[in-house]
Amino acid sequence: MPDAPVYADLHAHTQCSDGHLAPEALVARAAEQGLQAFAVTDHDTVAGLPAAREAAAAHGLRLVPGVELSTAVDGRGVHLLGYGFDPEHSALTDYLTAFTSRRRERLRQMVRRLADRGVDVSSNTVEQHVGTSAAPGRPHLARALAAEGHVENYREAFEQYLGTDRPAYVPAPTRPAGDAIDAVHAAGGVAVLAHPGQWTPSPVRRALREQGLDGIECHAASHPAYLVDYYRKICRAHDLLITGGSDYHGGPEAEGDAPGTVGLTRGQWERFRDAAL
């Protein structure tokens, strides 16, 4: 996290994917935290951007169009952040529409796996927790399981059923990273590697650069100071953009957290803005 106050948080989620807050409520929360620039980056959907844009204008907040895309490089899952694109460009909307149907099929598969193990969660309850989300997934199912008393809480749903080594887990759908980068570029945006942590090997990063990657999310909640420095050096060596954000989702699972806990200082934001937007 930068020493100076966070000026821009470029990674947050709304109810339109797996976040807890409506877009306008999330933007209001960001404004309350004193942020001056903000990006809504829902998983594989831009459905929340119109409401977020209207709310940002009312709060005097600079909103950056964003999205977090589920991709893969040689079979390894990688999340990419897109920024500054035209949300209505056909290259991007076609890409995302196809992805939503695959996410819904994954959710149905997980519900069937639960039923096979005697855990009959109501489809009505699942849909209630999916709500307006265009990117249904494990968080919605976990909340449905807790609501019906199949588990004590959200965390237990993952520990017992939905974690990557648990019986109801179904791998998330992905598309080749190159396809995602191409779609973001076609829509006029830039593509950034999200929260690479310690688990994104150098061959994957190299492949992403060769496919047109524009930047790395160096400042992330999962990055201790040495990782921030490490990825900033990589960005400087390869002329990549430096971004950062809190990955805020809200809700009871994020008690005590808030937008702006991680992000860019004013100077960092201005360098990103001038290069990418």
C-alpha angles and dihedrals in degrees: 000000000000118000093229119071116284109257100175131029109194101181125062139127136221137195087277087080124005101319124112102225132070112247094255092048092049092051090049089052090051091050091050088056090057097249118157099194129031141173128208105210108178119181111270095333140084094193093117097053100088093054091041092051092052092048092047091054090052091051096042090243124146106236119202114202106241145169136179112223126203107224142155137221113201090337095312116121115241130174118218127193119216120203139182098013131139103261091206097052110125094227090062100036092050090049093050097043091058090048096054092060090051091052091053091051090052090053091051090051092053092049089052092050090052091050090051087060095048096261104126107187113184116250088219091057091047091050090047090058094042087054112155094346115134089195108054116187150137097313091061092048091047091054090048091052091051093046091055094045098247087126134016096241148342095280093052091054089062094041094052106029120357107043118109093264096038127106100252096045118124118182114253116255115255140182127211109280091233090060091052093048090049092051093050092047092048088054091052098257141117128246122223132186108244123225096330093183118173094310104071106092122217094249089060092049090047092051090050092052090050089052092053107273110175104194152344130245095236097167106062134146090245094052120093116206095270091056091048089054092045094054093042088057090050090051092051092047093052100032093247128155118258115223137167144186146159099246085224116189102166126206132101091306089065099046111163093015125111142175112278098036085117128020146091131321117233093264093049091048092050091052091050092045094049093048101040113022 
